[in-house]
Amino acid sequence: MGRRATCYDNAVSESFFATYKKELIHTRPWNNLTDVRQQTFLWIEGYYNRRRRHSTLGYLTPLEYELGYRELTDLAA
C-alpha cells in the first residue's frame, strides 16, 4: 500500500471496474442478481482473462503473455 491520498493505489482496480461496467453491466437491463453473477463469471473467465488485450502486457492477451509470446515477438524484432 502506498501513502494516503496516492492516486496510484487503486488505479488498476478502478480501471478494471470501469471496463466491467462499460462492457457488461451497462449494456442491458438485468432481471436478477443470479444473471449478473453468471454473466460476470463468463465475462471475466471467457473474455477478460483470455481474449482481451491488456496494455500492461504489451497489448497481448493474458494467455499469450503466459505462454511467452512476448519473448517471441521481441526476438522477431
CORVENDA-V620644 format. One line per field, one symbol per residue. psi: psi as a letter, one per 40 degrees, with the letter a starting at -180 (. if undefined). A space follows every 50 residues. Layout:
BEGIN
psi = ???
END
This chain:
BEGIN
psi = iaihfheededdddddddddddeddeeiihdidddddddddddddddded dhhhdefffiidddddefdddddddd.
END
